[in-house]
Amino acid sequence: MKTSVSEKGQVTIPKALRDRLGIRPGQTLEFYEEGGRLIAARVAEADPVDRVYGILTAHRTTDALLRALRGKPDAVGRK
């Protein structure tokens, strides 16, 4: 398949290749040169859990939180 480079340096990836490779609008591609060839690779999306991991704070130790969840008073007598 052939395509042309625009004056702005833009290239349209043929639809058949986009469909076969699962390239969707808004997806990020990484370009690099290898042996005189231009290579485009999809950038792996971050796992949604990894994006939010560690943003919340409990203000208690894990042991105190588990005691509270189990209905046992913590070290200072609070529930």
Protein Blocks (a to p, Z undefined) as FASTA:
>chain_A
ZZdddfkopacddfklmmmnopaehiacddddeehiacddddddddfklmmgokacehia
fklmmmmmnopacfkopZZ
